[in-house]
Amino acid sequence: MADTIAQFDNALAMCRDVFVKKLKDYGASWRIMRPESVTDQIFIKATRIRSLETKKTSKAGEGILPEFIAIVNYGAIGLIQLELGYCDTDDMDVDKAIALYDRHVRRTRELMIAKNHDYDEAWRGMRVHSYTDIILQKLMRTKQIEDNNGVTIMSEGVDANYQDMMNYAVFAIIKLTED
């Protein structure tokens, strides 16, 4: 498990680095996005990953690693938006956005540690394309929950699905960057 935690932290550091750099370039412009739009943005990323996995080539010259990083970052953005709601302006400075990002990523990491214990690191035996398919499945579930105005009978909510998508994306990043 120690190896997993170190690898997970390294992958999260890559994601955070991208998040911070884009935050400094664009500000918290994502604050205008409703959670449903964040879900759709993750859907775009996951669909592109699946397309590249199937076609085995990219005309844009970008691989799937940046897309998994984007899923982690949009998942964190989604969790922030669920917490704060959306607004009509970029109402957040860089430091506050990073603090919120770090808090939600830390909670998602804690969930991974608990689930990884219970599942005995089953993720290590999975293929990257399976992570993609699971993320797409969780997106379909999330869209259904959103279409039901967040009401579920016995299922977890949108936040839990965002966290699961983030964790599967981190597993993919680990697999894609292993030596």
Secondary structure by P-SEA (a helix, b strand, c coil): caaaaaaaaaaaaaaaaaaaaaaaacccccccccaaaaaaaaaaaaaaaaaaaaaccccccccaaaaaaaaaaaaaaaaaaaaccccccccccaaaaaaaaaaaaaaaaaaaaaaaaaaccccccccaaaaaaaaaaaaaaaaaaaaacccccccccaaaaaaaaaaaaaaaaaaaacc
